[in-house]
Amino acid sequence: MNRFPSAGRLTATVMLASAMALGGAAAAARSAAPVPSGSPSSLSVDGAWVRVSPMVDLPDAGYMVIHNVGTTDTALVGVTTPAARVVELHETAPTSSGGMMMMQPLGSIPVPAGSAVALQPGGYHLMLIDLAAPLAAGTSVDMTLTFQDGTVLTASAMVRSDPPSASPMPMGSASPMPMDPTMPMATPMPMGSAAP
């Protein structure tokens, strides 16, 4: 009598055990993975652009409009791009003494449900720091945006010397500043740096 199972039966048994273990691990991974409350269809980006930057040692500024047609509030928490080593979220806001505008870094930019938020000159914006190469007008910059609810979006931002003439921001949307991109600003900035 043969005490050992045939090679064929042994192989089948090992394969079945492996499949069961892998299936259980996959199910556990699915149950442990965070499920975003938003979805790619509830968040979108349009009008993305960055300023022309002939010098890589100065920070550059990026803008866009983020739409949230969902029913859950979220926030932009991070942006990456191959065009810069670091991208920071910033806001230009009045100082407590009034009169002057100051640029300050933010941990996140809120994107309330059922609204649109403009990242624009004089308000919320992105700062691209340590550029990989100069940014010339007419080219584009790929960006990856990460939101608090787990949604990740990609956007292609046009490199421009001036703001787009027609703003994609709908009337009545959430925006911290007036929409006029030609609004004068008294923002203390180093000479030659991109305006926020």
N, C-alpha and C positions, 0 to 999 in steps of 0.2 A: 504494500500500500504506500502511495506517495504522500508523505506528510506535508510537502510544500505545494502551494498552489502553482498552477502552471504560470509561465511567464506572461501569457496573454491575460489571464485573470488578475494577476498581480498588477500589471500595467493599468488595466481598466479600473481596479480598485484605487490605485494611487491617483489616477486622473480624476475620478469622481470625488475623492476627498479634497483634492486641490481645487476643483471647481466649486465645491461647497464652501471651502474656506475663502476663496476669492469672492464668491457671491456675498458671503456674510460681511466681508471687509468692505465691499462696495456699498452694501446697504447701510452699514454703520457710517461710512463716509458721507453718504447722501443725507442721513438723518442728522449728522453733526454739522454739515455745511450750513452757513447762514443763508437764509432766504430773504432777499431784499424786499422791502415793502413797496418800493417803486418798481418800474420796469422800463426797459429801453424805450417803450412806446409812450410812456408818460413824461419822459424828459427828453428835450431836444435842444440843440444849439444852432444859432444862425448868426450871420453877420460877423464872424470871427475875423479879426485882423490884428496885426502887430505893426509897430512903427519901423520905418527904415532905420537901420543901425549900421553905419559904416565902420564902427569901432567895436571890437569884441570885449574890450576891457571896461565898457560902460554898460549898465543895465538897460534893458529895453522894456517897453510896456506892451501889454496885450489886452484886447477887449473883445467882447461878444455879448450876445443876449441868450440867457438860459430860460427855457420855457418849461413849466411844470403843469401839465394838464391833469395830473393825478389828484387824488384826494388826500395824499399824505405829504406833510411838510418834509423837506430834506435840506441838505446843505452841501455846497461844493467844499470838499475837504482837501483836495490835492490835485495838482496838475503836473504832468511830466511832458517833456519834449526832447527829441534828439538835438534840437537847436540850442539848448542851454543846459548847463550842469544842474541848475537849481531854478525852480519856478516858485515864487512866493505869492500868496494872496495878500492884497493890500487894499487900503481905503484911503482916499483923500477926504479929509473932514476938517471943519473949522476947529481952531484951537479953543481952549476954554476961555482965553482972554478975548476971543473974537477977532475979526478982521483978517487974520492970516489963515491959510490952509496948510495943513500938515499931512504928510503921508505916513501911515502906520501899518505894520504887518497885522494880519488877522489869522486866526486858527481855522476859520471857515467863513463862507459867505452863505447866508440863509437863502433858500429857494422855497418860499411858501407854496402850498398846494394851490392850484388854480390861478397862478400868476406867472409873470415873467420878470426876471431881474436883469438889469443892464450892467455890464461891466464896461465903463465908458470913461473918457477923460473927465476928471473932476469928481469921481466917485469910486466905486469898486473897480479894481483892475488887477491884472497880473503883472508881476515883475519877473522878467527873464534875466537871470544873473549868470555871468561867466559863459558868454555865448561861444558856441563851437566855431562859428565863422560869421563874417559880416552878413547882414540881412539886406538884400537888394530889393528895390521895388519891383513888383511883378512876380516875385517868387512866392512860395508858400511854406508854411511851417506846420507840421503835424503835431497835434496835441492830444494827450489822453487825460480825460477828466474823471476823477473819482468822487463819488457822492457818498454822503453819510449812510444812505440806505443800501449801499453795496452796488449801486448802478455804476457802470463804467461806460463812458461815451468817448468817441474819437471825433476830432474836428480838424479841418484844414483851415488855417488862418492865412489870409492874404497879407503880404508885406506891402505897406502903403506909406506914403509920406504925409498924407492927410486923411482925416476920418472920411468914411463913406458919406456921400451927400445925402442919401436917403437912409434914415435910421430904421431898422427892423423892429424897434421897440413900439408895441401897441400903446395907444393912449390909455391912461389910467393904470398902467402897470407899476409894479413895485420898483422904484428907482430912487436912490437917495439924493439925486441932484437933477436939475433941469436938463432936458435933452439937448440943448443947444451946444454942439461940439466946439463952437468958436467962443464960448464963454471965457472971459479973461480969468486967469487964476493967479493968485499971489502965493505960489507954492515954493517954499525954500528948497532949492535943489542945487546940486553942484553944477558948475558951468559945463555945458556940453552934454549933459545927460538927457535921456528921453523923458519927456513930460509924462506924468502918470495918467 
